[in-house]
Amino acid sequence: MTAIDATSVDARPGPGTIRIGTRGSQLARWQSEWVSARLRELHPGLRVELVEIKTQGDRDRNSPLAAIGGIGLFTKEIQRALLDSTVEVAVHSLKDLPTQGSEELILGAVPVREDAADALIAPVHRTLEALPPGATIGTGSLRRRAQLLHARPDLQVVGIRGNVETRLNQALSGTLDGVVLAEAGLRRLGLAGHVTQRLGPPLFLPAVGQGALGIECRALDASTRALLAPLDDPGTRRAVIAERRTLAELEGGCMIPLAAWGRDTDDGLMALDVAVFDPDGLERLFVSATGPRDNPDSLGRQVAEQLRAQGADRLLQRGSHP
Ligand SMILES: NCc1[nH]cc(CCC(=O)O)c1CC(=O)O
């Protein structure tokens, strides 16, 4: 288990040690520590080191995400570290991982998904329904903005950025009436007690990959792939493959208000729901489809085609000119 595979192109710090590239945020560290603990549990004797890597998204903490461009903002430098063999493993929030990437990298494992829903933290009014007209809600996400405005066109959606704790504090301090964050991130950080309303499917759909981790390694690094394989959860993997396929088919390189929810169903199939919005949430296109579990890619393509037939391209083009 710890021997270096003769066919791999990497140079390890030593046999029996793997390095995990991670962002430095509390959430990223929690996620990488979690992967590290699972790996050590599965492979007794394995040493795992965390290597902190700053991404463009960590350096520029103020610009709106939509303005910086977004693609690979939180992942590119970590992928580069994988490619130049500075680390063997990269742990990403799958939601932040672009659908297009280097052929040299693969998702070695997609562990079981945490709750994929969004969460409202509105300490005074508590629910979306109870917010007074014109209430201020913070989010930097075009998808959350569009879904909030679709439900409550009167809300004032304020663009905010920063790590989970910073954004949470804007609601707790009363600077804003509320913020919307991922339930998964709050749970991992032990902050889910602040949630006043879960904003979940089928009404409020998450981002593609939300709540899931993507653990990348080099495609040719057979020994690391073998170490990661037992962390994979096939149900989560096929759900996010379907979601990511729809996103890849529809995106024109811009950040788009697209929400998706893939999951296994009780009848042995899987389902994929996808909603696409214009930036102000006036229009909502929605497709829900089911298909066999062994072809999530085809399900994702099918849903993208149906959304196109409804006019998704026209909506999404509007999204690129905010
Ligand atoms: N870049 C933001 C980001 N990326 C992943 C998560 C949460 C964890 C997850 O969705 O897996 C968050 C924070 C948030 O949306 O509140």
The ligand as a Gaussian input file, in Angstrom:
#p B3LYP/6-31G(d) Opt

LIG

0 1
 N      -16.670000      29.164000      -2.239000
 C      -17.717000      29.083000      -1.345000
 C      -18.033000      27.722000      -0.839000
 N      -17.608000      26.601000      -1.434000
 C      -18.148000      25.539000      -0.760000
 C      -18.897000      26.029000       0.282000
 C      -19.697000      25.271000       1.248000
 C      -19.479000      23.806000       1.304000
 C      -20.062000      23.036000       0.170000
 O      -20.973000      23.488000      -0.540000
 O      -19.598000      21.914000      -0.019000
 C      -18.808000      27.409000       0.261000
 C      -19.421000      28.341000       1.213000
 C      -20.863000      28.653000       0.979000
 O      -21.368000      28.540000      -0.140000
 O      -21.530000      29.044000       1.938000

